[in-house]
Each structure stands twice: as C-alpha cells, then as structure tokens.
Amino acid sequence: MSDRLTVLFMPESAHGPTNQCIGIGKVLLDRGHKVVFAAERSWEGQLAPLGFVEALVDLAAPDPDATDEAAGQFWIDFINETAPEFRKPTIEQLSTFVQPTYQALIDGAKYVEPQLKAIIAEHRPDVLVEDNVVTFPALMTSGAPYVRIVSCNPLEMRGSEIAPLFSGYAAADRSGWEEFLAEFDRTHQGSWEDFNAWVQEQGAPPLQPREFIHTSELANLYVYPEELDYLADRPLDDTWHRMDSSLRETDGEFEMPAEFLDRPEGAGIIYLSLGSLGGADIGLLQGLIDVLGKTDHKVVVSMGPRADEIRLADNMVGASIVPQTKVIPQVDLVITHGGNNTTTESLHFGKPMIVLPLFWDQYDNAQRVDEQGYGKRLSTYDHTEAELLDAIDQLLGDSALRERAAAAGEAIRARKGLHVGADVIEKVGLDHVATR
C-alpha cells in the first residue's frame, strides 16, 4: 500500500499488555502495515509466526545459566516469597510490593534505553506505541509520534474525584483516600525523583508528580468498558480514546467437552483463571479447585505454570494455558484474579464475575465490578467455602444480572474497541508521514 506505516510496539513483558498489543497489531498488520515488537526476550518465537517483526530486548543482563526451566522456577519462587504480601491491606502493599515493582520496572527502563535507541534507528518507525507503566525516553526522543496505551485499570489516569490507584477503595467512601495517597508519596517519592532526573538526562520531558510515564500530547488509548468507566467523576481531554475491549483474534479454538453440555439443572459452566502469577500460588488455586470439585458445575481451569502439580476434579478440564478468548464466550461465569485483560474480556462477552484480587490494579477492578453490579468481590485468602458457593449460586441464579451483562457485552462488541485502537494509531502515523 502507498501509505504503509512502520508501527513499533513496546509492551510490558507481562501477558496482559503484550496480548492486547498483539490484538491491535494484528489489525494493523492486516491493513498492510509493518508491525515491529520491541518485546522482552522471553517472547522470542511467539510473535514472528503471527507476522510481526521481533526486535527483542533484554530488561536486565542475561543470565548465562538461565534456561526455560529456570525462568519458570523464577516465577514460582517469586510467588512463594511474595504471596504473603498479597494478604496485607493494599495500603501496606505500597511499600512491600508496589514500590519494589516500580523500581524493578525503572531499572529495566534504564537498562533497555540503548537497545531501544538502536532498534528505533534500525526500523525507523512512523509511530511508536507504549503499553507500560513506566516511560522509555527513547520513545519520546525519536522524532516520531508517540501513543500511550493504558491497559491497567483507568484509575491510572488520576483525578481528585476518583479513588487512588491500587487501593481497591470504594467510590462512595472517601474516608481512606487521603491517607492512601500520603503513603504512596512517602513510599514512592524517592524512586520518582531519581527516575525523573534520569528521564530528563536522556532528553525526554519531565514527568508529572506521582506519574512514572508520559502522556502523549497527540493520542492516548485505554482499555476499559464504558459500563465500568469513571468518566463521570474524572473526565478526560480529547487526546484520550477508550477501547472498550481489546480482544486479540489470534487465540486457537476451544471445543467444550460434550459432557459439559449435559449437566444437572441449575449447574453452570465456570471458567477459573488466576493469571500466570496467581496460578503459581499452588495453595490458592488448588483450594479453589477442591471447592468447585464438590459442586455440580462444570469448570474449565487455566492451570498456570505449575499445571503438573494441580489435581483437577472429575467435573473439570484444564491446561497450563487455555485460549481464554475462545473459552469465555462458552461459559456462564468467570472466577478471576481481576487482571485487566480478563476483566474486560469477560464483560466483552457479557459474563458476570467473581473477582479474587491479588495485587496491583486487580483490587481496583474487583471493586469496580462489584460496585457496578457485574459480579462480586471476595477476599482472596479469607473468604469461606460457603461465601464462594453462595456467590456462585447468586450470580448464576440472578436472571436480571445475566440479562444486563449480556446486553453490556453486546454493546461492547458493537463498539469494536480493537479497531478503535488501530484507527487512532494509524491516523497518528499517517498524519506524521504526511507532514514529513
């Protein structure tokens, strides 16, 4: 095509941001554009088969002794060591989990800067797209336009009339907001000041207070359905564009077992997923499986990185990774950790949720799903068996909720969020090319 663009994506290495960038990238690829992924090296061999250019980066010095097995063990060890932090109130997690996570991401951004500059020089992208929570100065100083994607809960776009990011606090109760923000400042100010100074040393603009990433002056995207959004309490300017969902079209098919369709009256089909990190908490996941195994419901389980240690019940099927976007349309209820991808994908297909948050913005998603009436938030580690089973029965038995969720899903699908995102990125790139 005469207006063929080169689009460079720089996603966070986690599955959620990378998968949603894959979704947008595939639309752009199908339109004839060249799509380059400056993804973290663990994605090697997974992106090229989809038609993308792999320009992979290391976020830390490579370990010469590392193997795939060692990488998997790293996350298992990480969860074993960190899971006790997830039992704490969110305000206490600011110092013990959120700040160290930000610092690790900052360290990665510093390490990758020369690699990104080299990749940009080689591929000369017409537009650069970042889906992360920390900035990469090379993306800001290349001379090409920059688009930011927020694929976390949109409390990340802060405002005085909405609850603090990472708090999981209710919109209707402001009693803890000020204390939470003060603790965020106390625990994060040092990291922010150091990072802000380094960012400016690289030639990028200064960061805004409490912000670790730049907002684009041209166009910004965020992934969240209108039905859960905060726009009434925190309006956004016209650089912001909402993608109600970002449903990748690259997942393989999933055939529901025939015996799942023949089940007792009142029994439903449930999808259970705690994400790649939650799935490594073997005690938590196995405990949920054991409870669900006592019911008449049928269950599809995303078993995570320790799948070989999981014991499924007779009413279940599962695998370490399942094609989630092909599973959710076929189930009646989703039990999730509240990751942004799973939350938005569940509502995309009109499915109510039980949310068991673990960390980061999962508490915010859990709270929003609950207070907007599309599911229930439970205490991840302290809920009782009866509470879980009662929540399942209530959600499966609430025909009005199921109808409302189905209607929301139909509306979300009609808004074609994936194509909204691709349109915005494409326009920014074409406008830039036209003015060169």
Protein Blocks (a to p, Z undefined) as FASTA:
>chain_A
ZZlccddddddfbfklmmmmmmmmmmmmmnopacdddddfklgoklmmnopacddddfbd
cdfkbcfklmmmmmmmmmmmmmmmmmpcfklmmmmmmmmmmmmmmmmmmmmmmmmmmmmm
mnopabdcdddfbdcfklmmnopacddddfbdfklmgcfkbccehklpafklcklmmmmm
mmmmmmmmmmmmmmmmmmmmnopacddehiabdcdfkbccddddfklmcklmmccdfkbc
cdfbacdfkbccddddfklmmccehiacddddebjklmmmmmlmmmmmmmmmmpmbdcdd
debjmlmmpccdfkbccdfbdcfklmmmmmmbdcdehiaklmmmmmmnopacddddfbhj
lmmmmmmmmmnopaccddfklpcfklmmmmmmmmmmmmklmmmmmmmmmmmmmnommlmm
mmmmmmmmmmmmmmZZ
